[in-house]
Structure formats: structure tokens, C-alpha cells
């Protein structure tokens, strides 16, 4: 009895194996979608907690706003009087902050919230208004207002007051105008050019999450932040001039001059914006399991191709046939690795999750091939090959600056080994079945 064409035609089987490798890319895309879905679910859970406690906080100011009666020409050419606002920034700004982070959980997801105690001091100079070409009679000095920008008002946990020129004034919600600060607190304060210098001092307790940012509105701005958090990430337009990170926390200091930013010490209306100059620190728990899992999936086709090639070479060299369905099952086992890694990494550290997923996957594949090929030696060969391949992937995941270099070198070595092992194979004669003694048995009548 003659063998089927599928079993006797090596070329047909090779074509089917190639087709199966490409076909398995469909579930690979499904796994990528699953990773994105889990990542989005985590972000939703984290953002829900952040929205109730306090989101990222950006502290802007304080800024002194003084209205005046200006003039404007209408479309009809009529000159009318309108109220405009002068915004004056402090000459000197000193910010000292102590931040207490607090880990929280929503289901399996961990996040960091914080409570910050911030002391803000400095002074304004009324002489800064001299060169603005505005008649002092038009300036409404009695409506001067001091504003402090706070990006998320839910984070304010205590009443805020400012000590202004030796007197205390309580802040109220909202700012006089949103020309500069979109949200925050404000207070009417006495301000007149007869007195050149006005000192201010205020304390703020604010709750937030992820980031704490400041704007360098002083002619000279100095910021000092300390915390028990030992894994800070400094963000924004300016890095700290000095920082000290230890196991029990960190301390960082910034010094920013008004020459370092793109807006002056005074202007009218919404001529300038201060948001692009923010800087500060992030209190984030590195959540890279989704990113790392996504990076592993990018190597799925390579893993499928190399594993199928290994099994095919065993067929070729040992004269044993593996059915396409068995190839398909091996491919599914390779794909299960990614979903298993994703699920485990949400509960365990990524490195340990990776180890468990790898051992489970290569044990399953090598055990299955042992039964199919009826050879423990070949199964051990496949186990060793997969272990090397997954070790290579782990090395690439750990590297950042040298990931491409090391990955390319290791792939080169693997390809060189395959080429060396197959260098004496006459592919033309095999595919034409000119010499099929080791792959075909004699037909029986």
C-alpha cells in the first residue's frame, strides 16, 4: 500500500508548514489585542481612584493680578472702555515641599497616591509696573488679587491662607481671571505703588497622584522637594540642580531663572502662558509587564519559524514524519506562552512569571514531541533549543540601549548554527525525492 502524498512529498509538507506559520499570526494579533485590553482596564481602574483622591497636581504661582480700565475699538470704529488685567510675577519665589506617598490598590492593580505639604514664600515689587505705559489713574488698585494655580481642586484638604505684608488673608475658590491660571484659589489683597515690596508666605496641603509639578514664575525660583519615595522620576522642562536618592527617600533642588523660560515678569491679558515651563517629580510604580509582554509577542513569528524548522530538521535527518495537525498543536502551545505570561505577570513579578511560563511551555512542547517522535533524545534536543531561544528573549527584554545589538548578534549565531547543521543536505534531491530512502518505506501490495 502506497503512502499518502502528504507523507511522501517533503515539498508539500514544507509548504504546509510555512502556511501554518503564517496562519498562526492571526491568533498573535488577538493576543496583542488582549494585552492592550488589559492595559486599558488597568488605566481605567487607576484613573478612577485618581479622580476621587486627586489627579496630577500642577502648582502655579502665586500670581498678582490687577485690573485696569483699558480701551478697545469696536468693529464700527467706536472706542469703548473695557476691563483688562495686568499679571505680575514675584521677584523671588521659594518653594519647600515634603511629599508622603501612599500605595493603594484597586483589585489587582497597584498605584501611588501622595499628600504634599508645601511652603511657598517670596515677594512682589510694585516698581515692576512702572514701564507698562498704563496711567495709574486707570489701575484699579483696590481690586488687586493674588491667585495660586492648583490643577485639581479636589486635592485641597485644608483651608489655605496667605500671610501678606504681615496680615493673614484666607483664600477662596476660583481665580480672578483665567488668562493665566485655568483653576485655583484667589484672594483680594492690598497692593499700591506707594509700597514697593510686598512679602507673602503661605502653606498648602494638597493630595494628588502620579506627578507633582511646579511653574517657575519667580524672577528667581528655588524649589526643594523631599520624600520617603526612593524611586523618583524627574520630569518637565528642568532637571534638578542637585539630587540625592537613597534607600530611605530622596531630596531634589531646582533653581530656575526668568531667563530660562519664555515669558516675562509682567504682561497684560492672555498674551503669555506658563504651562510649558512646568517641572517636578513623578511618583510612579513602574508598570512594564504589559510593555514587556507586548515586546515578547513581537518575536512570535520568529519563535514559531525556528521551532517548526527544528522539528522539520528532525524529520529530515531521522526519517520521522510529523503531521501538520501536530505542527499546529505545537504552534498553539507557543502562543499559549504569551497569554500565560500576561496572566501571571499581573499577579507575580515579571521575571518570575516569565520563568514559570517558559518552563510550562517548553515542558509541554518537549513532552508532546517525545510522544510524537518516540524519542527522548529528540525531545531533549527541542527542550534545549527552546530554553536557549527563550533565554535569548529574556536577555533582549532586560537590555535597553544594547537590545538591538545583542538581539541581532544572537539571531546571527542561531542562524549560523542552523546553516552549519544543514550544510551537507542536498535540498534539490530531497525535494524531488531522488533519494528518499530515509523518509519513505517500501510500498507493499
C-alpha atoms as one frame of an Amber mdcrd trajectory, in Angstrom:
protein
   0.000   0.000   0.000   1.432   3.342  -1.064   1.804   6.136   1.414  -0.276
   9.250   1.041   1.098  12.161  -0.947   1.154  14.277   2.224   3.510  11.869
   3.924   5.692  11.122   0.930   6.015  14.614  -0.534   8.503  16.576   1.501
   7.935  19.679  -0.598   4.201  19.642   0.086   4.755  19.232   3.800   7.239
  22.128   3.807   4.689  24.314   2.025   2.000  23.351   4.572   4.351  24.112
   7.482   5.065  27.560   6.011   1.343  28.162   5.585   0.672  27.145   9.208
   3.380  29.536  10.428   1.677  32.420   8.648  -1.771  31.257   9.740  -0.725
  31.397  13.390  -0.124  35.136  13.003  -3.902  35.600  13.285  -4.040  34.483
  16.951  -0.857  36.520  17.523  -2.853  39.667  16.649  -5.613  38.513  19.001
  -3.061  38.206  21.810  -1.823  41.738  21.101  -5.409  42.983  21.368  -5.775
  41.149  24.684  -2.647  42.827  26.055  -3.943  46.258  25.039  -7.319  45.498
  26.588  -5.766  44.509  29.922  -3.589  47.613  29.872  -6.602  49.823  29.207
  -8.524  48.127  32.017  -5.698  48.874  34.428  -5.610  52.506  33.328  -9.374
  52.803  33.851  -9.136  51.382  37.370  -6.192  53.627  38.263  -7.806  56.763
  36.797 -10.992  56.081  38.743  -9.061  56.161  42.026  -7.062  59.196  40.925
 -10.216  61.125  40.045 -11.577  60.669  43.582  -8.373  61.339  45.504  -6.718
  63.947  43.317  -5.087  63.797  39.927  -1.689  65.096  38.891  -1.111  68.394
  40.650   0.450  71.422  38.979   1.112  74.297  41.375   1.317  77.604  39.543
   2.095  80.936  41.085   1.310  82.824  43.109   0.460  85.483  40.521  -0.668
  89.022  41.289  -3.499  90.218  39.039  -4.509  93.870  38.912  -7.421  95.069
  36.735  -7.429  98.407  34.936  -9.732 100.343  32.639  -8.496  99.919  29.103
  -9.818 100.989  25.732 -10.842  98.932  22.725 -12.033  99.789  19.242 -15.202
  98.026  18.111 -15.933  96.799  14.588 -17.822 100.050  13.990 -14.763 102.068
  14.923 -16.173 103.166  18.265 -13.781 103.430  21.211 -15.179 101.796  24.347
 -13.787 101.154  27.815 -13.211  97.551  28.889 -11.655  95.945  31.928  -8.275
  94.378  31.339  -5.863  92.609  33.657  -2.206  93.104  34.450  -0.402  89.951
  35.582   2.659  90.432  37.763   5.004  87.625  38.810   7.053  87.551  42.041
  10.632  88.755  42.179  11.660  85.867  44.343   9.934  82.503  44.819  10.989
  79.837  47.304   9.086  76.524  47.471   9.773  73.800  50.026   7.796  70.590
  49.798   7.581  67.355  51.728   5.741  64.555  49.934   4.310  61.471  51.604
   3.459  58.742  49.059   0.849  56.110  49.856   0.415  52.869  47.846  -3.213
  51.949  47.109  -4.884  49.013  45.356  -7.902  48.648  43.120  -8.354  44.929
  42.605  -5.046  43.524  41.372  -3.753  46.936  40.325  -1.353  48.941  42.462
  -0.951  52.702  42.292   0.641  55.503  44.292  -1.176  58.473  45.804   0.540
  61.247  47.703  -0.051  64.056  50.156   2.248  67.059  49.880   2.907  69.801
  52.438   4.181  72.821  50.534   5.528  76.085  51.916   5.644  78.985  49.427
   7.382  82.287  50.217   8.619  85.263  48.232   7.878  88.884  47.421   6.487
  91.197  44.717   7.804  94.617  43.687   5.321  97.261  42.579   8.074  99.114
  40.705   7.812  96.401  38.038   4.658  98.151  36.812   6.398 101.438  36.006
   7.278 100.666  32.391   3.881  99.335  31.291   2.648 102.650  29.847  -0.602
 102.489  31.787  -1.883 105.543  33.599  -2.040 104.873  37.336  -5.430 106.570
  37.441  -6.833 103.757  35.307  -5.443 100.973  37.510  -7.961  99.566  39.987
  -5.575  99.066  42.882  -8.326  98.138  45.342  -9.284  95.112  43.189  -5.822
  93.525  43.162  -5.963  89.762  43.615  -3.425  87.074  44.454  -4.008  83.743
  42.681  -2.471  80.329  43.214  -2.939  77.742  40.473  -3.964  74.229  41.526
  -4.781  71.884  38.670  -7.144  69.572  40.606  -9.143  71.351  43.294 -10.308
  68.072  44.851  -6.789  67.649  46.196  -7.098  70.577  48.627  -7.580  69.077
  52.086  -7.262  72.113  54.352  -8.158  75.797  54.262  -5.433  77.968  52.729
  -4.460  81.464  53.833  -1.652  83.790  52.845   0.379  85.996  55.120   0.606
  89.194  53.062   2.607  92.088  54.395   2.264  90.830  57.995  -1.517  90.274
  57.689  -3.330  86.997  57.032  -5.912  86.692  54.239  -7.883  83.471  53.587
  -8.091  82.186  50.019 -11.376  81.447  48.333 -12.155  79.108  45.410 -11.550
  80.332  41.889  -9.245  82.910  40.329  -9.998  86.469  39.229  -9.370  85.650
  35.569  -8.439  82.523  33.638  -5.998  84.366  31.401  -3.071  82.549  33.024
  -4.371  80.002  35.537  -7.233  77.727  34.440  -8.115  76.740  38.017  -7.005
  77.558  41.523  -7.691  79.753  44.513  -7.625  83.522  44.913  -7.877  86.328
  47.440  -8.190  90.120  47.328  -5.129  91.752  48.863  -3.950  95.354  49.353
  -1.466  96.488  46.726  -0.357 100.022  45.827   2.759 101.525  44.186   3.387
 103.651  47.279   4.852 100.499  48.826   7.484  98.913  46.652   7.844  95.479
  48.256   5.187  93.011  49.436   6.180  89.801  51.212   3.995  86.694  51.060
   4.048  83.392  52.916   1.545  80.552  52.559   1.237  76.867  53.424  -0.594
  74.388  51.226  -1.547  70.770  51.866  -2.593  69.070  48.671  -3.340  65.482
  47.647  -2.565  64.127  44.218  -1.294  61.214  42.200   1.395  60.336  39.705
   3.081  63.751  39.354   3.742  66.896  41.342   4.706  69.850  39.145   5.600
  73.498  39.681   5.892  76.564  37.465   8.953  78.829  37.817   7.091  82.133
  37.976   9.687  83.898  40.123  12.436  86.029  38.684  14.473  83.531  40.640
  12.658  80.329  41.564  14.070  77.810  44.026  12.264  74.539  44.689  13.255
  71.906  47.217  11.339  68.596  47.415  11.942  65.706  49.803  10.129  62.400
  50.192  10.493  58.863  51.500   9.922  57.638  47.923  13.155  56.038  46.709
  12.310  55.669  43.023  11.566  59.191  41.739  11.445  60.227  38.106  12.215
  63.875  37.464  10.096  65.300  34.686   9.275  68.542  32.931  11.352  71.302
  31.422  14.065  71.423  34.089  16.079  68.736  35.825  17.191  69.224  39.440
  20.419  71.119  40.022  21.141  68.665  42.816  19.520  65.456  43.916  20.190
  62.780  46.484  18.458  59.413  46.165  18.867  56.820  48.914  17.025  53.758
  50.160  15.012  55.841  52.618  13.961  58.506  50.102  15.186  61.394  48.004
  15.778  65.123  48.077  15.978  67.313  44.992  16.557  71.016  44.451  15.915
  73.218  41.424  16.973  76.772  40.656  15.326  78.441  37.644  15.889  82.000
  36.469  13.365  84.017  34.495  15.885  83.999  31.649  15.370  80.210  31.388
  11.705  80.440  30.409   9.733  82.003  27.560   7.584  84.621  29.335   8.372
  87.882  31.165   7.637  89.068  34.706   4.570  91.050  33.681   2.088  91.186
  30.833  -1.497  92.037  30.008  -4.330  89.558  29.397  -3.594  86.166  27.877
  -0.506  87.251  25.998   1.636  84.512  27.563   1.138  81.062  29.027   3.144
  79.440  31.826   2.171  75.757  31.470   5.038  74.730  29.117   7.648  75.600
  31.764   6.435  73.177  34.468   8.830  70.749  36.140   8.749  68.365  39.065
   8.775  64.724  40.045   6.766  61.591  39.291   5.746  59.071  41.924   5.015
  56.145  39.648   5.208  52.423  40.181   6.904  51.103  37.038   4.201  49.056
  35.308   6.098  47.478  32.453   4.633  43.969  32.409   2.274  44.918  29.573
   5.045  46.630  27.651   7.407  43.689  28.122   4.720  41.161  27.205   3.957
  43.142  24.067   7.656  43.095  23.221   7.742  39.310  23.575   4.800  38.936
  21.172   6.773  40.791  18.504   9.079  37.764  18.383   6.213  35.271  17.938
   6.793  34.608  14.239  10.496  34.024  14.856   9.743  31.523  17.639   7.196
  29.673  15.510   9.501  29.570  12.496  12.573  28.381  14.427  10.599  25.748
  16.369   8.928  24.402  13.223  12.313  24.410  11.485  13.835  22.386  14.319
  11.074  19.771  14.176  11.308  19.685  10.377  15.061  19.090  10.507  14.495
  16.235  12.947  12.044  14.783  10.442  14.559  15.221   7.685  17.562  13.771
   9.493  15.874  10.960  11.432  13.339   9.894   8.839  10.297  10.546  11.034
   7.137  12.292   9.860   5.147  14.809  11.887   1.577  15.541  10.792   0.551
  19.179  10.063  -2.029  18.962  12.848   0.779  18.128  15.250   2.687  21.153
  13.987  -0.445  23.216  14.594  -0.710  21.978  18.181   2.939  22.863  18.797
   2.226  26.330  17.390  -0.748  26.754  19.730   1.476  25.792  22.664   3.926
  28.514  21.629   1.097  31.046  21.567  -0.322  29.976  24.918   3.003  31.109
  26.396   2.074  34.768  25.778  -1.359  34.626  27.376   0.090  32.649  30.281
   2.844  35.256  30.698   0.286  38.077  30.616  -1.938  36.457  33.242   0.926
  35.539  35.580   2.651  38.926  35.308  -0.461  40.659  36.689  -0.040  38.708
  39.939   3.694  37.962  40.109   6.886  39.825  39.366   7.533  39.748  35.633
  10.810  37.820  35.887   9.228  35.037  37.940   6.136  34.997  35.723   8.383
  34.682  32.675  10.266  31.748  34.228   7.058  29.880  35.091   5.542  30.470
  31.650   8.741  29.349  29.902   9.132  26.146  31.910   5.465  25.273  31.426
   5.610  25.910  27.678   8.843  24.095  26.838   7.901  21.173  29.103   4.584
  20.834  27.274   6.180  21.017  23.818   9.103  18.714  24.575   6.807  16.177
  26.266   4.465  16.223  23.282   7.277  15.852  20.728   8.710  12.972  22.778
   5.450  11.120  22.322   5.137  12.070  18.653   8.736  11.313  17.649   9.045
   8.423  20.110  12.486   9.657  21.089  13.558  11.163  24.386  16.794  12.302
  22.781  14.976  14.416  20.195  12.617  15.755  22.854  15.609  16.799  24.963
  17.080  18.489  21.881  13.894  20.500  21.392  13.787  21.329  25.124  17.337
  22.645  24.987  16.716  24.625  21.818  13.588  26.284  23.219  15.339  27.022
  26.508  18.117  28.805  24.607  15.569  30.677  22.488  13.544  31.880  25.490
  16.761  32.772  27.336  17.702  34.911  24.358  14.323  36.648  24.508  14.721
  37.301  28.244  18.129  38.862  27.622  16.673  41.155  24.960  13.871  42.222
  27.320  16.346  43.193  30.035  18.534  45.255  27.773  17.554  48.690  26.518
  20.463  50.511  24.934  22.017  47.290  23.608  18.839  45.288  22.906  19.073
  45.632  19.119  22.788  44.839  19.043  22.574  41.768  21.279  19.393  40.552
  19.622  20.929  40.780  16.167  24.121  39.022  17.270  22.273  36.139  18.908
  19.973  35.707  15.910  23.061  35.645  13.719  24.568  32.885  15.860  21.347
  30.822  15.781  21.103  31.146  12.008  24.778  30.232  11.659  24.240  27.051
  13.712  21.249  26.065  11.561  23.247  26.679   8.386  26.153  24.634   9.760
  23.951  21.679  10.672  22.251  21.656   7.253  25.287  22.470   5.127  25.598
  18.917   3.686  21.910  18.407   2.914  21.112  18.170  -0.800  17.790  20.001
  -0.771  17.158  19.515  -4.508  17.465  15.768  -4.350  15.329  15.582  -1.208
  12.525  17.767  -2.521  12.486  15.811  -5.777  12.573  12.618  -3.739  15.533
  11.403  -5.694  16.922   9.926  -2.542  14.076   9.204  -0.118  15.315   6.061
   1.472  15.374   7.563   4.970  11.924   9.154   4.611   9.877   6.526   2.770
   9.306   2.859   3.423   8.949   0.350   0.525   5.338   0.083  -0.666   3.544
  -3.231  -0.052   0.961  -4.874  -2.237
